[in-house]
Amino acid sequence: MNRAIELLAPAGDLARLKTAVRYGADAVYLGGKRFSLRSRASNFEIADIAEGVQFAREYGAHVHVTVNIIPHEEDFDGLNDYLRQLESTGVHAVIVASPSIVKRVKTVAPKLEVHLSTQMSSTNSLAVQFYRNLGADRVVLARECTMEQIRSLCAHSEAPIETFIHGGMCVNYSGRCTLSNAMTLRDANRGGCAQSCRWRYHLYQDSQKLSEDHLLFSMGSKDLMAADYVKDMIEAGVASLKIEGRMKSAYYIAVVVRAYRQLIDWLRAHPDEDPSAAVQAAQQELMRAENRPACTGFLAGIPGPQDHLYDNAPSRVTHDFLAQVLDYDPARGQALIEVRNHFEIGEMLEAFGPHLKNTPFVLETMEDEEGELVAVANKPLQRCWINAPAVFHPYDLIRRKERKL
Ligand code: SF4
């Protein structure tokens, strides 16, 4: 159990990359503006990637870049130059979904590790070995593997294995879907998925409408939340645990990365103890991010009706993100914060951070930088000094336990 396992987090932009690393990710993955699925989710030019690599290095973390389009003929234009640029910025690995690009990376930019994308639906050790022989340094398994299969795959594969532990699921076999193409002309395999499976549909049998207007039907799956499988995955020899969600907010990234970081660290420190309480604490914390309803995907076997997202109603948001800490003055016992959401004097708030446990407190004092009293924080990016019941650090976050209606 003392073997280090990588916690791999998504980064939709530089700010979220830094949040993921500060909150405990060992590595982050991001997409550039070309050659990447979810290219719409990316703000990363080469200069941003270079800055991200530098920042991650300060924390001993790695940066992986997706180069995972299913390439058509014209998609190879400029690819060699792009790969060389990634290599020269110090990117650790590229995530690739094409055998030809696996081979190309090895020739053109050999310092880059090649991680085979989940888009290739690797579900058995023979497939993993095939891609290993082709040059893949790691294989990201299909989300459609059970825990039993992951155990066997790790035992019978030379290539390090990466598995998903958290985030969205495709209701079709991951990435092998043309729903979005058919309905919106947006190609899911070229970064444009419109998530058509999660739209709300009327059900018909022939011409007879089965659904009622207030009970529409979604084809989506509940999200994956696999905190109760982290111990199994470590023991199975999985090399990396991956969180999905390059479109998610910085608050989501902070909460989810921190929850899995704390769970992994607890498991390493207490290898022989019952992990139930630590798993439960992680699950409770994960529910404080803005998740859809969650399940354990395929890990326990084929998902059942209870794992289907029938109406795509969001799960209850139990916490609102309110502000980020910029500074702390120990002499005043106050923190300088930057406001992101409406709150006011007298409310019960909660601060948390990479090194700050969940700290509830009542907001008793608030003043602007000129010393004027503030009763209500309601301007985006407004800066205020507030009372702090503990030592707060820059990049700690403040949230409210219950949604204010
Ligand atoms: S439409 Fe749904 S199932 Fe298809 S690729 Fe997009 S998320 Fe996956």
Residues whose N, C-alpha, C, O or C-beta is under 5 A from the ligand:
A	BS01	SF4	M169 C170 V171 N172 C177 L179 S180 A188 C193 Q195 S196 C197
